[in-house]
Amino acid sequence: MKNIDLEVPLHKRAEISLKQAVTNLIAEHKRTAEPLVIWRNGKVEMADPHEVVGPDLPGSEAMPVEADSLEQSNPNS
């Protein structure tokens, strides 16, 4: 894992770490050919890991995941 500058706000460091974890998870599922379980259109679905792209990270080849696959319901909204 890359070192994250401690001057970066905590919420940004958390976002960067989460994106790195998602990218690693997708890569692992591609290597093992196991489906990913994602949230899409209000439902849990199994997805081919070769059809899902990871979050956009500096210095990576990954592209953003569909927005609805990362959304979570917010009980405060």
Steps between C-alpha positions, in 0.01 A plus 500: 500500500623846416583746774240773532611855590386571857425862406215376281166523687387180669189463280715519184748244640207269577365541145842426347541188717152377412567547127828307533319217680229482230763498226687216675176304551403528132850393394484195732161398361634534145792270589275239662210540252255531790199729456472828685194574709387858432204729564337608172159653432388443857591130498790278595646339186785269403727661242779372279817664641626556143197722431541714813763771516646637818518850641717762335828509691800718419751289311262211436332370187167461680191694398210603726244239601139573406372751754195294591717200584671695779199688634367413841173610651544788741267472800545874566363609163 
